C-alpha cells in the first residue's frame, strides 16, 4: 500500500530535508505535494535524485484524500493549517512547537514512546519534539529503563541551523565580514554568532530560563517519564549543522561505565563512539547527514551517588526534525493506523 504525502514548509531547510529523507528511506508514497506560502508557489524543489516538485500554495491546498501531512512551516502557520488538514482527514506530523504540550496531541520519538502514536485521533495531529530534546531522550531511554533516572542536568551546544536557513546565512555572512573588520548586525540570533557562543535560544521566561530550556524539561517529562526533572542551559554556537550536549544523569540504581556503554550500544538509534584517546569521540561535523544519536565521553560523575556523564551529538535537521517525522509516519504505517483513520 502506498500513501499520499503533503510536505508543508517544503522550501525551508527542514522541509527540504523531509523530502530528501522520504526518498532515501523509500517511504511508500503514491504522490507527494510540496507546499509553502503563496510567495513561494511555483518554485521547484527536489524529491529524490530525479524528481522535481512544483511548490503549491499551502493556504489554498485541499488536504481531502491526503494521508499524511509533514509540517514544518513555522508555529503560527501550523496553528492555522494543521487543524484544517486534520479536519479534512489528513494525519499531520508537525515539526513546530505549536502542539507539543497540547494534552490531546501525542509527542513522539519512535525509539522512546512509539505506543503514543496511536493517541492522535482527537485532533489528527502528532507533534515532533524539539531537536535538542529528541537526541537527549534517545540516549536517556535505555539508561532509564535499566537504572531509573532521578535527575538530568544538560548543557547544549546548538548549531545555527536550529534557527533555520536564516540562521545559517547569518553565520556565513557574519564570519565573512569579521575578516574585513566590519561590524555585524545580528538579525536572527541575539549577538554576533561568528566566533562566539550565545547563552540564549528563544525568549526568556519569568524564572530566568529560556523557552528552549523549558522545552527540554517539559518535553522530556511528556515523552520519557513525568517524574524525571531536567535542568538545561541552551547555547547557540557557530556551527552550521549538528547539536551537541553534555549530559549529567543521576540514577536511582548503581551504574558503572561498562554497564552504561553496553546498554547504549544495544539501543535503537544510538551509536557509541567512546575511545579514550585524542579524537575518540564524535563532533557535529562528523554527524552531519547521519541518522544516529552518537554518544561519547561516557564516564562516572563522582559528585553524586550513581552519577554518569556523557556527550551526545546528532544532526538536528535529520534526527532532530526530518528523520524523526518520517519515522513517526513509518510507525503509523507499521501499526496499520493509517488504514484505521481512512
Secondary structure, 3 states (H helix, E strand, C coil): CCEEEEEECCCCHHHHHHHHHHHHCCCCEEEEEEEECHHHCCCEEEECCCEEEECEEHHHCCCCCCCEEEECCCHHHHHHHHHHHHHCCCEEEECCCCCCCCCCCEEECHHHHHHHHHHHHHCCEEEECCHHHHHHHHHHHHHHHHHCEEEEEEEEEECHHHHCHHHHHHHHHHHHHHCCCCCCCCCCCCCCCCCCEECCCCCECCCCCEHHHHHHHHHHHHHCCCCCEEEEEEEEECCCCCEEEEEEEEECCCCCHHHHHHHHHCCCCEEECCCCCCCCCCCHHHHCCCCCEEEEEEEEECCCCCEEEEEEEECCCHHHHHHHHHHHHHHHHHCCHHHHHC
